[in-house]
Amino acid sequence: MNTSTEFISRCDDRPLYESTGTHRLSLAHISQVFRTEGDNGTWALDDVSLTLEGNEIVGIIGPSGCGKSTLLRIAAGLDRPCEGSATFDGKPITGPDYHRSLVFQNPNLFEWLTVSENIAFGLKARHSYEGECFKIPRLIEIMGLQGFEDAYPSQISGGMASRCALARSFIQNPQLILLDEPLSALDAFTRAAIQDEILSMQQSARTSIALVTHDIEEAVYLCDRIIVMSKRPGRIIGEVFVNLAHPRNRISPEFVEMRGTIMHMLENAPAQDELPPHGAASGFSPATEQATR
């Protein structure tokens, strides 16, 4: 189906987003173990607590395998923690919800759908296409995808695929967007351009964003707060408030100093034997988790 014939005028003056700036994510004393039969399991997270307020961008940074993506999956409702609680606006997170949108490292576009059809997929899934399809051409324009509306994922670049995945998320007007390294595979120039688009769209939508990244510069450029995590099992070892006005200058002394502060925290993170015993804060351990299975 050629959806370009369904587009209404780009002059439509209806608001693209409704303000979502009054919501709160709370992860309290989260511990997570992944077990396979016959072993004691892999301890991914140990007693992690954090909150995300409305209209806030929070970065989560740490070594590979420290449980950053696991935290996002718990916030999205895709995984349940072995210990602790996850709530959104005070209600337990028990499963996925379009108000909490997860964007993966891989764009995960549907290969049999065009760019415009991929963006529209969520609207059709929740039967709101007729009332919200006006957003599609506007998001395509914002994301620089004009001329590729009817192209398939195999016919566009990696940067375009990432833009399409972000548009598919923002079109839902989510209250929380969870970004799991969605730009990590892109070249530096494309990544910087899409970072600016994320900021612009977030400020318009007034949504909250949790961003997992290995790129310290990206975290400092985008985020209001940055959570620094230890090696596995992941624990929070620091929190940095980025008190720099937007737009941020990546080569300013303040920016460079902030980046250096976070690098120092990561390089000088305490060894596991210098941290409290596993599960000390919550009384949780892999043994107790296994006993409850």
WOCOR-V678021 format. One record per residue. N is the residue number from 0. RES is the residue in three letters. SS is DSSP state (~ for helix, > for strand, _ for the rest). OMEGA is omega as a letter, one per 40 degrees, with the letter a starting at -180 (999 if undefined). BURIAL is I if it has 16 or more other C-alpha atoms within 10 Angstrom, else O. Layout:
BEGIN
n:N res:RES ss:SS omega:OMEGA burial:BURIAL
n:N res:RES ss:SS omega:OMEGA burial:BURIAL
END
This chain:
BEGIN
n:0 res:MET ss:_ omega:i burial:O
n:1 res:ASN ss:_ omega:a burial:O
n:2 res:THR ss:~ omega:a burial:O
n:3 res:SER ss:~ omega:i burial:O
n:4 res:THR ss:~ omega:a burial:O
n:5 res:GLU ss:~ omega:a burial:O
n:6 res:PHE ss:_ omega:i burial:O
n:7 res:ILE ss:_ omega:a burial:O
n:8 res:SER ss:_ omega:i burial:O
n:9 res:ARG ss:_ omega:a burial:O
n:10 res:CYS ss:_ omega:i burial:O
n:11 res:ASP ss:_ omega:a burial:O
n:12 res:ASP ss:_ omega:i burial:O
n:13 res:ARG ss:_ omega:a burial:O
n:14 res:PRO ss:_ omega:i burial:O
n:15 res:LEU ss:_ omega:a burial:I
n:16 res:TYR ss:_ omega:i burial:I
n:17 res:GLU ss:_ omega:a burial:O
n:18 res:SER ss:_ omega:i burial:I
n:19 res:THR ss:_ omega:a burial:I
n:20 res:GLY ss:_ omega:a burial:I
n:21 res:THR ss:_ omega:a burial:O
n:22 res:HIS ss:_ omega:a burial:I
n:23 res:ARG ss:_ omega:i burial:I
n:24 res:LEU ss:> omega:i burial:I
n:25 res:SER ss:> omega:i burial:I
n:26 res:LEU ss:> omega:a burial:I
n:27 res:ALA ss:> omega:i burial:I
n:28 res:HIS ss:> omega:a burial:I
n:29 res:ILE ss:> omega:i burial:I
n:30 res:SER ss:> omega:a burial:I
n:31 res:GLN ss:> omega:i burial:I
n:32 res:VAL ss:> omega:i burial:I
n:33 res:PHE ss:> omega:a burial:O
n:34 res:ARG ss:_ omega:i burial:O
n:35 res:THR ss:_ omega:a burial:O
n:36 res:GLU ss:_ omega:i burial:O
n:37 res:GLY ss:_ omega:i burial:O
n:38 res:ASP ss:_ omega:a burial:O
n:39 res:ASN ss:_ omega:i burial:O
n:40 res:GLY ss:_ omega:i burial:I
n:41 res:THR ss:> omega:a burial:O
n:42 res:TRP ss:> omega:a burial:I
n:43 res:ALA ss:> omega:a burial:I
n:44 res:LEU ss:> omega:a burial:I
n:45 res:ASP ss:> omega:i burial:I
n:46 res:ASP ss:> omega:a burial:I
n:47 res:VAL ss:> omega:i burial:I
n:48 res:SER ss:> omega:i burial:I
n:49 res:LEU ss:> omega:i burial:O
n:50 res:THR ss:> omega:i burial:O
n:51 res:LEU ss:> omega:a burial:I
n:52 res:GLU ss:_ omega:i burial:I
n:53 res:GLY ss:_ omega:i burial:I
n:54 res:ASN ss:_ omega:a burial:I
n:55 res:GLU ss:_ omega:i burial:I
n:56 res:ILE ss:> omega:a burial:I
n:57 res:VAL ss:> omega:i burial:I
n:58 res:GLY ss:> omega:i burial:I
n:59 res:ILE ss:> omega:a burial:I
n:60 res:ILE ss:> omega:a burial:I
n:61 res:GLY ss:_ omega:a burial:I
n:62 res:PRO ss:_ omega:i burial:I
n:63 res:SER ss:_ omega:i burial:O
n:64 res:GLY ss:_ omega:a burial:O
n:65 res:CYS ss:_ omega:i burial:I
n:66 res:GLY ss:_ omega:a burial:I
n:67 res:LYS ss:~ omega:i burial:I
n:68 res:SER ss:~ omega:i burial:I
n:69 res:THR ss:~ omega:i burial:I
n:70 res:LEU ss:~ omega:i burial:I
n:71 res:LEU ss:~ omega:i burial:I
n:72 res:ARG ss:~ omega:i burial:I
n:73 res:ILE ss:~ omega:i burial:I
n:74 res:ALA ss:~ omega:i burial:I
n:75 res:ALA ss:~ omega:a burial:I
n:76 res:GLY ss:_ omega:i burial:I
n:77 res:LEU ss:_ omega:i burial:O
n:78 res:ASP ss:_ omega:i burial:I
n:79 res:ARG ss:_ omega:i burial:I
n:80 res:PRO ss:_ omega:i burial:I
n:81 res:CYS ss:_ omega:a burial:I
n:82 res:GLU ss:> omega:i burial:I
n:83 res:GLY ss:> omega:a burial:I
n:84 res:SER ss:> omega:i burial:I
n:85 res:ALA ss:> omega:a burial:I
n:86 res:THR ss:> omega:i burial:I
n:87 res:PHE ss:> omega:a burial:I
n:88 res:ASP ss:_ omega:i burial:O
n:89 res:GLY ss:_ omega:a burial:O
n:90 res:LYS ss:> omega:a burial:O
n:91 res:PRO ss:> omega:i burial:O
n:92 res:ILE ss:_ omega:a burial:I
n:93 res:THR ss:_ omega:i burial:O
n:94 res:GLY ss:_ omega:a burial:O
n:95 res:PRO ss:_ omega:i burial:I
n:96 res:ASP ss:> omega:a burial:O
n:97 res:TYR ss:_ omega:i burial:I
n:98 res:HIS ss:_ omega:i burial:I
n:99 res:ARG ss:> omega:a burial:I
n:100 res:SER ss:> omega:a burial:I
n:101 res:LEU ss:> omega:i burial:I
n:102 res:VAL ss:> omega:a burial:I
n:103 res:PHE ss:_ omega:i burial:I
n:104 res:GLN ss:_ omega:i burial:I
n:105 res:ASN ss:_ omega:a burial:I
n:106 res:PRO ss:_ omega:i burial:I
n:107 res:ASN ss:_ omega:i burial:O
n:108 res:LEU ss:_ omega:i burial:I
n:109 res:PHE ss:_ omega:a burial:O
n:110 res:GLU ss:_ omega:a burial:O
n:111 res:TRP ss:_ omega:i burial:O
n:112 res:LEU ss:_ omega:i burial:I
n:113 res:THR ss:> omega:i burial:I
n:114 res:VAL ss:~ omega:a burial:I
n:115 res:SER ss:~ omega:i burial:I
n:116 res:GLU ss:~ omega:i burial:I
n:117 res:ASN ss:~ omega:i burial:I
n:118 res:ILE ss:~ omega:a burial:I
n:119 res:ALA ss:~ omega:a burial:I
n:120 res:PHE ss:~ omega:a burial:I
n:121 res:GLY ss:~ omega:i burial:I
n:122 res:LEU ss:~ omega:a burial:I
n:123 res:LYS ss:~ omega:a burial:O
n:124 res:ALA ss:~ omega:i burial:O
n:125 res:ARG ss:_ omega:i burial:O
n:126 res:HIS ss:_ omega:i burial:O
n:127 res:SER ss:_ omega:a burial:O
n:128 res:TYR ss:~ omega:a burial:I
n:129 res:GLU ss:~ omega:a burial:O
n:130 res:GLY ss:~ omega:a burial:O
n:131 res:GLU ss:~ omega:a burial:I
n:132 res:CYS ss:_ omega:i burial:I
n:133 res:PHE ss:~ omega:a burial:I
n:134 res:LYS ss:~ omega:a burial:I
n:135 res:ILE ss:~ omega:a burial:I
n:136 res:PRO ss:~ omega:a burial:I
n:137 res:ARG ss:~ omega:i burial:I
n:138 res:LEU ss:~ omega:i burial:I
n:139 res:ILE ss:~ omega:i burial:I
n:140 res:GLU ss:~ omega:i burial:O
n:141 res:ILE ss:~ omega:a burial:O
n:142 res:MET ss:_ omega:i burial:I
n:143 res:GLY ss:_ omega:a burial:O
n:144 res:LEU ss:_ omega:i burial:I
n:145 res:GLN ss:_ omega:a burial:O
n:146 res:GLY ss:_ omega:a burial:O
n:147 res:PHE ss:_ omega:a burial:I
n:148 res:GLU ss:_ omega:a burial:I
n:149 res:ASP ss:_ omega:i burial:I
n:150 res:ALA ss:_ omega:i burial:O
n:151 res:TYR ss:> omega:a burial:I
n:152 res:PRO ss:~ omega:i burial:I
n:153 res:SER ss:~ omega:a burial:O
n:154 res:GLN ss:~ omega:a burial:O
n:155 res:ILE ss:_ omega:a burial:O
n:156 res:SER ss:_ omega:i burial:O
n:157 res:GLY ss:~ omega:i burial:I
n:158 res:GLY ss:~ omega:i burial:I
n:159 res:MET ss:~ omega:i burial:I
n:160 res:ALA ss:~ omega:i burial:I
n:161 res:SER ss:~ omega:i burial:I
n:162 res:ARG ss:~ omega:i burial:I
n:163 res:CYS ss:~ omega:i burial:I
n:164 res:ALA ss:~ omega:i burial:I
n:165 res:LEU ss:~ omega:i burial:I
n:166 res:ALA ss:~ omega:i burial:I
n:167 res:ARG ss:~ omega:i burial:I
n:168 res:SER ss:~ omega:a burial:I
n:169 res:PHE ss:~ omega:a burial:I
n:170 res:ILE ss:_ omega:i burial:I
n:171 res:GLN ss:_ omega:a burial:I
n:172 res:ASN ss:_ omega:a burial:I
n:173 res:PRO ss:_ omega:i burial:I
n:174 res:GLN ss:_ omega:i burial:I
n:175 res:LEU ss:> omega:i burial:I
n:176 res:ILE ss:> omega:a burial:I
n:177 res:LEU ss:> omega:a burial:I
n:178 res:LEU ss:> omega:a burial:I
n:179 res:ASP ss:> omega:i burial:I
n:180 res:GLU ss:_ omega:a burial:I
n:181 res:PRO ss:_ omega:a burial:I
n:182 res:LEU ss:_ omega:a burial:I
n:183 res:SER ss:_ omega:a burial:O
n:184 res:ALA ss:_ omega:a burial:O
n:185 res:LEU ss:_ omega:i burial:O
n:186 res:ASP ss:_ omega:a burial:O
n:187 res:ALA ss:~ omega:a burial:O
n:188 res:PHE ss:~ omega:i burial:O
n:189 res:THR ss:~ omega:a burial:O
n:190 res:ARG ss:~ omega:a burial:I
n:191 res:ALA ss:~ omega:a burial:O
n:192 res:ALA ss:~ omega:a burial:O
n:193 res:ILE ss:~ omega:i burial:I
n:194 res:GLN ss:~ omega:i burial:O
n:195 res:ASP ss:~ omega:i burial:O
n:196 res:GLU ss:~ omega:i burial:I
n:197 res:ILE ss:~ omega:i burial:I
n:198 res:LEU ss:~ omega:a burial:I
n:199 res:SER ss:~ omega:a burial:O
n:200 res:MET ss:~ omega:i burial:I
n:201 res:GLN ss:~ omega:a burial:I
n:202 res:GLN ss:~ omega:i burial:O
n:203 res:SER ss:~ omega:a burial:I
n:204 res:ALA ss:~ omega:a burial:I
n:205 res:ARG ss:_ omega:i burial:I
n:206 res:THR ss:_ omega:i burial:I
n:207 res:SER ss:> omega:i burial:I
n:208 res:ILE ss:> omega:i burial:I
n:209 res:ALA ss:> omega:a burial:I
n:210 res:LEU ss:> omega:i burial:I
n:211 res:VAL ss:> omega:a burial:I
n:212 res:THR ss:_ omega:i burial:I
n:213 res:HIS ss:_ omega:a burial:I
n:214 res:ASP ss:_ omega:a burial:O
n:215 res:ILE ss:~ omega:i burial:I
n:216 res:GLU ss:~ omega:i burial:I
n:217 res:GLU ss:~ omega:a burial:I
n:218 res:ALA ss:~ omega:a burial:I
n:219 res:VAL ss:~ omega:a burial:I
n:220 res:TYR ss:~ omega:a burial:I
n:221 res:LEU ss:~ omega:a burial:I
n:222 res:CYS ss:_ omega:i burial:I
n:223 res:ASP ss:_ omega:i burial:I
n:224 res:ARG ss:> omega:i burial:I
n:225 res:ILE ss:> omega:i burial:I
n:226 res:ILE ss:> omega:a burial:I
n:227 res:VAL ss:> omega:a burial:I
n:228 res:MET ss:> omega:i burial:I
n:229 res:SER ss:_ omega:i burial:I
n:230 res:LYS ss:_ omega:a burial:I
n:231 res:ARG ss:_ omega:e burial:I
n:232 res:PRO ss:_ omega:a burial:I
n:233 res:GLY ss:> omega:i burial:I
n:234 res:ARG ss:_ omega:i burial:I
n:235 res:ILE ss:> omega:i burial:I
n:236 res:ILE ss:> omega:i burial:I
n:237 res:GLY ss:> omega:i burial:O
n:238 res:GLU ss:> omega:a burial:O
n:239 res:VAL ss:> omega:i burial:I
n:240 res:PHE ss:> omega:a burial:O
n:241 res:VAL ss:_ omega:a burial:I
n:242 res:ASN ss:_ omega:i burial:O
n:243 res:LEU ss:_ omega:a burial:O
n:244 res:ALA ss:_ omega:i burial:O
n:245 res:HIS ss:_ omega:e burial:O
n:246 res:PRO ss:_ omega:a burial:O
n:247 res:ARG ss:_ omega:i burial:O
n:248 res:ASN ss:_ omega:a burial:O
n:249 res:ARG ss:_ omega:a burial:O
n:250 res:ILE ss:_ omega:i burial:O
n:251 res:SER ss:_ omega:i burial:O
n:252 res:PRO ss:~ omega:a burial:O
n:253 res:GLU ss:~ omega:a burial:O
n:254 res:PHE ss:~ omega:a burial:I
n:255 res:VAL ss:~ omega:i burial:O
n:256 res:GLU ss:~ omega:i burial:O
n:257 res:MET ss:~ omega:i burial:I
n:258 res:ARG ss:~ omega:i burial:I
n:259 res:GLY ss:~ omega:i burial:O
n:260 res:THR ss:~ omega:a burial:O
n:261 res:ILE ss:~ omega:i burial:I
n:262 res:MET ss:~ omega:i burial:O
n:263 res:HIS ss:~ omega:i burial:O
n:264 res:MET ss:~ omega:a burial:I
n:265 res:LEU ss:~ omega:a burial:I
n:266 res:GLU ss:~ omega:a burial:O
n:267 res:ASN ss:_ omega:i burial:O
n:268 res:ALA ss:_ omega:i burial:I
n:269 res:PRO ss:_ omega:i burial:O
n:270 res:ALA ss:_ omega:a burial:O
n:271 res:GLN ss:~ omega:a burial:O
n:272 res:ASP ss:~ omega:i burial:O
n:273 res:GLU ss:~ omega:i burial:O
n:274 res:LEU ss:_ omega:i burial:O
n:275 res:PRO ss:_ omega:i burial:O
n:276 res:PRO ss:_ omega:a burial:O
n:277 res:HIS ss:_ omega:i burial:I
n:278 res:GLY ss:_ omega:a burial:I
n:279 res:ALA ss:_ omega:a burial:O
n:280 res:ALA ss:_ omega:a burial:O
n:281 res:SER ss:_ omega:a burial:O
n:282 res:GLY ss:_ omega:a burial:O
n:283 res:PHE ss:_ omega:i burial:I
n:284 res:SER ss:_ omega:i burial:I
n:285 res:PRO ss:~ omega:a burial:I
n:286 res:ALA ss:~ omega:i burial:O
n:287 res:THR ss:~ omega:i burial:O
n:288 res:GLU ss:~ omega:a burial:I
n:289 res:GLN ss:~ omega:a burial:O
n:290 res:ALA ss:~ omega:a burial:O
n:291 res:THR ss:_ omega:a burial:O
n:292 res:ARG ss:_ omega:999 burial:O
END
